[in-house]
Amino acid sequence: MINDSLLQSLHSHLAWWGLRQFTSDEAYFQWQREALSPAELAALHRQVERKRRGSPADEVAFYDATAHPNILPVLYSQRYDYYLAIGPRVTNRLGEARSILDAGCGVGILTTFYARQYPGKTFVGIDRSPVSIVRAQEQAKALGLSNVQFECLDLDQSPPTRSYDLILATHALVQAEQDSGIPSRSWSTFERAVESRLQADFERRTGLGLRLDRLNALLSAQGRMIVFEKTRQLARRVPLQRALAARDLGLIEQPELIRYRLVEEIADDGPFYLLGRGAPHQLPWDESPEPDEGRPFDRTKLHTGSTDPDAPLYENHWPSAQRAWEQLHNKRLLKETTRQEPDGRQLHVELGEAEEGVYLYCANTLDQRQLVIVEPVRAVVLESYYQEIVSSAF
């Protein structure tokens, strides 16, 4: 439970940093144009493009640039709701920990918030952006904080040297956001093979293995770890969980999926993990798809729920589409294609007839599912859709 007092403290803290909360892109970008000169905006856009190339040096340069006093509040205001989602959850779980490491702390926005909430605890923030660390140090001094320090350190190059009761790793372990993860065994299942080579490749590609090993080695005997990464997709969540379990990091509480806004854009991240070592903490890991928002399949109600005559009888773009497809009566296959896509996923698409109507079903090994059912008189619509899919990537 996140109380109002804690949220109000966080709002005040973010305002002290100069951050503002926006609900519309139009208002946010208007403020951006007012706060930054055309030259600053052009330079920032160049840094963003370089960061997208994936070079560690370009990423450090990007965060160095965004730590500039003029740019910092404008850029980090985009993450305002992220701070509201993560800050209180971490604060409520600091518990009995006396020493806390915040890995990948950036400019220290949340690290200084935690230090303000718990003056009796010791906090250390590390980040590989030297300018971000300088800014964090300056801001901690301005806040009069004596229980927090910041160090410029790249986990990929060298580990910290002391132990901690609690380690925070939020958006710090799995850096390769575009990595698709580990595919399922086939398009017809969500299960993944337990194969050491695939797991090792994922940990190497994303940097997860090295960073996790170095942080795990710093935990005190009864230490805990909070992990929150961009691993919502099952193909990325499963190898992250397997990496945690392999290092004897077990679940203390059930993971929480978190949704927040980046101004107007919706971000689905997580899960949010609270982890500890050893058997007492071993809640079961879940490798199944998360509960989805797909429309329940009821063949007796396919004609209801829509006043649009062109609407499908049924449409589902969620994992539950597989269960609905399996429930179709007396399926007769008209066309099907199964192939390997350039990104490594296996794609299956089929067009068929069933008692419920003409259907099109798509599935791939990165957990995407889609089922559309229409009346037989509209079969040509799905035939066109089938051709569109097989001639391009799903």
C-alpha positions as CSV (number, residue, x, y, z in Angstrom):
1,M,0.0,0.0,0.0
2,I,1.4,3.4,-1.0
3,N,0.2,6.1,1.3
4,D,-0.6,9.6,0.3
5,S,2.0,11.2,2.6
6,L,4.8,9.3,0.9
7,L,3.5,10.2,-2.6
8,Q,3.3,13.9,-1.5
9,S,6.9,13.8,-0.3
10,L,7.9,12.3,-3.6
11,H,6.0,15.0,-5.6
12,S,7.8,17.7,-3.5
13,H,11.2,16.0,-4.1
14,L,10.7,15.8,-7.8
15,A,9.6,19.5,-7.9
16,W,12.8,20.4,-6.0
17,W,14.7,18.7,-8.9
18,G,12.8,20.9,-11.3
19,L,10.7,18.1,-12.7
20,R,7.1,18.6,-13.9
21,Q,4.3,16.1,-14.5
22,F,2.6,16.2,-17.9
23,T,-0.3,14.3,-19.3
24,S,-0.1,15.5,-22.9
25,D,2.7,15.3,-25.4
26,E,1.6,18.7,-26.7
27,A,2.1,20.4,-23.4
28,Y,5.4,18.6,-22.7
29,F,7.0,19.5,-26.0
30,Q,5.8,23.1,-25.7
31,W,7.6,23.4,-22.4
32,Q,10.7,21.6,-23.9
33,R,10.8,24.3,-26.7
34,E,10.5,27.1,-24.1
35,A,13.1,25.7,-21.8
36,L,15.8,24.7,-24.3
37,S,17.3,26.7,-27.2
38,P,17.2,25.4,-30.7
39,A,20.9,24.6,-30.5
40,E,20.4,22.6,-27.3
41,L,17.4,20.7,-28.8
42,A,19.4,19.9,-31.9
43,A,22.3,18.7,-29.9
44,L,20.0,16.5,-27.7
45,H,18.4,14.9,-30.8
46,R,21.9,14.0,-32.1
47,Q,22.7,12.4,-28.8
48,V,19.5,10.4,-28.9
49,E,20.3,9.1,-32.3
50,R,23.8,8.1,-31.3
51,K,22.5,6.3,-28.2
52,R,20.2,4.2,-30.4
53,R,23.2,2.7,-32.1
54,G,23.9,0.8,-29.0
55,S,27.5,1.8,-28.4
56,P,28.4,2.0,-24.6
57,A,30.4,5.1,-25.3
58,D,27.5,6.8,-27.1
59,E,25.2,5.8,-24.2
60,V,27.5,7.3,-21.6
61,A,27.8,10.5,-23.8
62,F,24.0,10.7,-23.9
63,Y,23.6,10.6,-20.1
64,D,26.5,13.0,-19.7
65,A,24.7,15.5,-21.9
66,T,21.3,15.0,-20.2
67,A,22.9,15.7,-16.8
68,H,23.4,19.4,-17.8
69,P,21.4,21.7,-15.5
70,N,19.3,23.1,-18.4
71,I,18.5,19.7,-19.9
72,L,18.1,17.5,-16.8
73,P,14.6,18.7,-15.7
74,V,13.2,18.8,-19.2
75,L,14.4,15.3,-20.1
76,Y,13.8,13.6,-16.8
77,S,10.2,15.0,-16.6
78,Q,9.3,12.4,-19.2
79,R,10.0,9.8,-16.5
80,Y,7.9,11.5,-13.8
81,D,5.3,8.7,-13.5
82,Y,8.1,6.1,-13.5
83,Y,9.5,7.8,-10.4
84,L,6.0,7.7,-8.9
85,A,5.7,4.0,-9.6
86,I,9.1,2.9,-8.4
87,G,10.0,5.3,-5.7
88,P,7.3,4.4,-3.2
89,R,7.6,0.7,-3.8
90,V,11.3,0.7,-3.1
91,T,10.9,3.0,-0.1
92,N,8.4,0.6,1.4
93,R,10.8,-2.3,1.1
94,L,14.0,-0.8,2.5
95,G,13.1,-2.6,5.7
96,E,15.9,-3.4,8.1
97,A,18.6,-2.8,5.6
98,R,21.3,-0.4,6.9
99,S,23.4,-0.2,3.7
100,I,21.9,0.2,0.3
101,L,23.5,0.2,-3.2
102,D,21.6,1.9,-6.0
103,A,23.2,0.5,-9.2
104,G,22.7,2.6,-12.3
105,C,21.5,5.6,-10.2
106,G,21.9,8.2,-12.9
107,V,21.7,11.7,-11.6
108,G,20.5,10.4,-8.2
109,I,16.8,11.5,-8.3
110,L,15.5,8.5,-6.5
111,T,18.6,7.8,-4.5
112,T,18.4,11.2,-2.8
113,F,14.7,10.6,-2.2
114,Y,15.5,7.3,-0.4
115,A,18.2,9.0,1.6
116,R,15.9,11.8,2.7
117,Q,13.3,9.3,3.8
118,Y,15.8,7.2,5.8
119,P,18.5,9.5,7.3
120,G,19.7,6.6,9.5
121,K,20.6,4.3,6.5
122,T,23.6,4.6,4.3
123,F,23.1,4.9,0.5
124,V,25.7,4.5,-2.3
125,G,24.7,5.3,-5.9
126,I,26.9,4.1,-8.8
127,D,26.7,5.0,-12.5
128,R,29.1,4.9,-15.4
129,S,28.2,8.5,-16.5
130,P,30.7,10.8,-14.9
131,V,28.7,13.9,-15.4
132,S,25.6,12.3,-13.9
133,I,27.6,11.4,-10.8
134,V,28.9,15.0,-10.5
135,R,25.4,16.3,-10.7
136,A,24.2,13.7,-8.1
137,Q,27.0,14.8,-5.7
138,E,26.1,18.4,-6.2
139,Q,22.4,17.8,-5.6
140,A,23.0,15.7,-2.5
141,K,25.2,18.4,-1.0
142,A,22.5,21.0,-1.8
143,L,20.0,18.9,0.0
144,G,22.3,18.6,3.0
145,L,22.4,14.8,2.8
146,S,25.3,13.2,4.7
147,N,24.1,9.6,4.4
148,V,24.5,9.2,0.6
149,Q,27.5,9.1,-1.6
150,F,27.9,8.7,-5.4
151,E,30.7,7.0,-7.3
152,C,31.4,6.8,-11.0
153,L,31.7,3.1,-11.7
154,D,30.9,0.9,-14.7
155,L,29.8,-2.6,-13.6
156,D,30.9,-4.0,-17.0
157,Q,34.5,-2.9,-16.2
158,S,34.9,-3.3,-12.4
159,P,32.8,-4.2,-9.4
160,P,32.2,-2.3,-6.2
161,T,34.3,-3.6,-3.3
162,R,32.1,-3.6,-0.2
163,S,29.0,-5.6,0.7
164,Y,25.4,-4.3,1.1
165,D,22.2,-5.3,2.9
166,L,20.1,-4.3,-0.1
167,I,20.9,-3.8,-3.8
168,L,18.6,-1.9,-6.1
169,A,18.8,-2.6,-9.8
170,T,16.1,-0.7,-11.7
171,H,16.6,-0.5,-15.4
172,A,20.3,-1.3,-14.8
173,L,20.8,-5.0,-15.6
174,V,19.3,-5.7,-19.1
175,Q,20.5,-2.9,-21.2
176,A,19.7,-4.3,-24.7
177,E,16.1,-3.1,-25.0
178,Q,15.7,-4.4,-28.6
179,D,16.8,-8.0,-27.7
180,S,13.9,-10.3,-28.4
181,G,14.9,-12.8,-25.7
182,I,14.6,-16.6,-25.9
183,P,11.9,-18.0,-28.2
184,S,9.5,-20.7,-27.2
185,R,9.9,-24.3,-28.4
186,S,7.5,-23.7,-31.3
187,W,4.7,-21.4,-32.4
188,S,2.1,-23.7,-30.6
189,T,3.5,-23.3,-27.1
190,F,4.7,-20.7,-24.6
191,E,7.2,-23.1,-23.0
192,R,10.9,-22.5,-23.4
193,A,13.5,-25.2,-23.5
194,V,15.9,-25.3,-20.5
195,E,19.1,-25.0,-22.7
196,S,22.2,-23.6,-21.2
197,R,23.6,-22.2,-24.5
198,L,20.5,-20.1,-25.2
199,Q,20.5,-18.8,-21.6
200,A,24.2,-18.0,-21.7
201,D,23.8,-16.2,-25.1
202,F,21.0,-14.0,-23.7
203,E,23.0,-13.1,-20.6
204,R,26.0,-12.2,-22.7
205,R,24.0,-10.2,-25.4
206,T,22.2,-8.1,-22.8
207,G,25.0,-7.8,-20.3
208,L,22.8,-9.4,-17.7
209,G,25.2,-12.2,-16.6
210,L,28.2,-10.1,-15.8
211,R,26.3,-7.4,-14.0
212,L,24.2,-9.8,-12.0
213,D,27.2,-11.8,-10.9
214,R,29.0,-8.7,-9.7
215,L,26.0,-7.4,-7.8
216,N,25.1,-10.7,-6.3
217,A,28.7,-11.1,-5.0
218,L,28.1,-7.8,-3.0
219,L,25.0,-9.0,-1.1
220,S,25.5,-9.7,2.6
221,A,24.6,-13.1,4.0
222,Q,20.9,-12.1,4.6
223,G,20.9,-9.5,1.9
224,R,18.1,-8.7,-0.5
225,M,17.9,-7.4,-4.0
226,I,15.2,-5.4,-5.8
227,V,15.1,-5.8,-9.6
228,F,12.9,-4.0,-12.1
229,E,13.8,-4.3,-15.7
230,K,12.3,-3.9,-19.2
231,T,11.4,-7.6,-19.3
232,R,7.6,-7.6,-19.5
233,Q,7.6,-9.8,-22.6
234,L,7.7,-13.5,-21.6
235,A,10.6,-14.1,-24.0
236,R,12.7,-11.7,-21.9
237,R,11.1,-12.4,-18.5
238,V,11.8,-16.1,-18.5
239,P,15.6,-15.8,-19.1
240,L,15.8,-13.0,-16.5
241,Q,14.1,-15.2,-13.9
242,R,16.3,-18.2,-14.8
243,A,19.3,-16.0,-14.3
244,L,18.1,-14.9,-10.9
245,A,17.2,-18.4,-9.8
246,A,20.6,-19.8,-11.0
247,R,22.3,-17.4,-8.6
248,D,20.2,-18.5,-5.6
249,L,18.1,-15.4,-5.7
250,G,14.6,-16.4,-4.8
251,L,11.2,-14.6,-4.6
252,I,10.3,-13.1,-1.2
253,E,7.0,-11.9,-2.5
254,Q,5.0,-12.4,-5.7
255,P,6.4,-10.2,-8.6
256,E,4.3,-7.2,-9.6
257,L,3.7,-6.0,-13.1
258,I,3.8,-2.3,-13.3
259,R,2.2,0.1,-15.9
260,Y,3.1,3.8,-15.9
261,R,3.1,6.7,-18.4
262,L,5.9,8.4,-20.3
263,V,3.8,11.5,-20.8
264,E,1.1,10.0,-23.1
265,E,3.0,6.7,-24.0
266,I,2.1,3.7,-21.8
267,A,5.1,1.7,-20.5
268,D,4.5,-1.9,-19.3
269,D,7.6,-2.9,-17.4
270,G,8.7,-5.4,-14.9
271,P,8.0,-7.5,-13.1
272,F,9.1,-5.7,-9.9
273,Y,11.0,-8.4,-7.9
274,L,12.0,-8.5,-4.2
275,L,14.6,-11.2,-3.9
276,G,16.6,-12.9,-1.2
277,R,19.0,-15.8,-0.9
278,G,18.2,-19.3,0.1
279,A,15.3,-21.7,0.6
280,P,13.2,-19.6,3.0
281,H,12.6,-17.2,0.1
282,Q,11.7,-19.7,-2.6
283,L,8.3,-18.8,-3.9
284,P,7.6,-20.6,-7.2
285,W,8.7,-18.9,-10.4
286,D,6.0,-18.5,-13.0
287,E,7.0,-18.9,-16.7
288,S,3.4,-18.7,-18.1
289,P,2.0,-15.7,-19.9
290,E,0.6,-13.0,-17.7
291,P,-3.2,-12.7,-17.4
292,D,-4.3,-10.8,-20.5
293,E,-7.1,-8.6,-21.6
294,G,-8.3,-10.8,-24.5
295,R,-12.0,-11.2,-25.1
296,P,-13.4,-14.4,-23.5
297,F,-14.3,-16.9,-26.2
298,D,-18.0,-17.9,-26.1
299,R,-19.3,-19.3,-29.3
300,T,-22.9,-18.5,-28.3
301,K,-22.2,-14.8,-28.1
302,L,-20.0,-14.2,-31.2
303,H,-22.7,-12.0,-32.8
304,T,-23.1,-9.7,-29.8
305,G,-21.1,-6.8,-28.4
306,S,-20.8,-4.6,-31.5
307,T,-23.1,-2.3,-33.5
308,D,-20.6,-2.2,-36.4
309,P,-21.7,-4.5,-39.2
310,D,-18.1,-4.7,-40.5
311,A,-16.7,-5.7,-37.1
312,P,-15.4,-9.3,-36.8
313,L,-17.4,-11.9,-34.9
314,Y,-14.5,-12.3,-32.6
315,E,-11.0,-10.8,-32.4
316,N,-8.2,-11.4,-29.9
317,H,-4.6,-10.2,-30.0
318,W,-3.6,-11.6,-26.7
319,P,-2.0,-14.9,-25.5
320,S,-5.5,-16.2,-24.7
321,A,-6.2,-16.2,-28.5
322,Q,-4.4,-19.6,-28.5
323,R,-7.0,-21.1,-26.2
324,A,-9.8,-19.6,-28.2
325,W,-8.3,-21.1,-31.4
326,E,-8.0,-24.5,-29.8
327,Q,-11.7,-24.3,-28.9
328,L,-13.0,-23.8,-32.4
329,H,-15.3,-26.6,-33.6
330,N,-14.6,-28.8,-36.6
331,K,-11.8,-26.7,-38.0
332,R,-11.0,-27.2,-41.7
333,L,-7.7,-25.7,-42.9
334,L,-7.7,-23.7,-46.1
335,K,-4.2,-22.2,-46.2
336,E,-1.2,-22.2,-43.8
337,T,2.3,-21.0,-43.7
338,T,5.0,-21.7,-41.2
339,R,8.4,-20.1,-41.6
340,Q,11.5,-18.6,-39.8
341,E,11.5,-14.8,-39.7
342,P,14.7,-12.8,-40.1
343,D,14.7,-12.0,-36.4
344,G,14.8,-15.7,-35.5
345,R,11.1,-16.2,-34.5
346,Q,9.1,-19.0,-36.0
347,L,5.8,-17.7,-37.6
348,H,2.7,-19.7,-38.2
349,V,-0.4,-18.2,-39.9
350,E,-3.4,-20.2,-41.1
351,L,-6.7,-19.5,-42.7
352,G,-9.6,-21.9,-42.1
353,E,-13.2,-22.6,-41.6
354,A,-15.0,-23.7,-38.4
355,E,-18.5,-23.9,-37.2
356,E,-18.1,-20.4,-35.7
357,G,-17.1,-18.9,-39.0
358,V,-14.1,-18.2,-41.2
359,Y,-11.0,-17.6,-39.1
360,L,-7.4,-16.4,-39.4
361,Y,-4.9,-17.4,-36.7
362,C,-1.4,-16.1,-36.3
363,A,1.2,-17.3,-33.7
364,N,4.9,-17.0,-33.3
365,T,7.6,-18.2,-30.9
366,L,7.9,-14.7,-29.3
367,D,4.5,-15.2,-27.7
368,Q,2.4,-13.1,-30.1
369,R,-1.1,-14.5,-30.8
370,Q,-4.0,-13.3,-33.0
371,L,-7.3,-14.8,-33.8
372,V,-10.0,-13.2,-36.0
373,I,-13.3,-14.8,-36.9
374,V,-15.7,-13.4,-39.5
375,E,-18.9,-14.6,-41.2
376,P,-18.4,-16.7,-44.3
377,V,-19.7,-13.9,-46.6
378,R,-16.7,-11.8,-45.5
379,A,-14.1,-14.5,-46.0
380,V,-12.4,-12.4,-48.7
381,V,-11.4,-9.9,-46.0
382,L,-9.4,-12.6,-44.1
383,E,-8.0,-14.0,-47.4
384,S,-6.5,-10.5,-48.1
385,Y,-5.3,-10.3,-44.5
386,Y,-3.6,-13.7,-44.8
387,Q,-1.8,-12.7,-48.0
388,E,-0.7,-9.4,-46.3
389,I,0.8,-11.3,-43.3
390,V,2.6,-14.0,-45.3
391,S,4.2,-11.4,-47.5
392,S,5.5,-9.5,-44.5
393,A,6.7,-10.0,-40.9
394,F,4.0,-10.6,-38.2
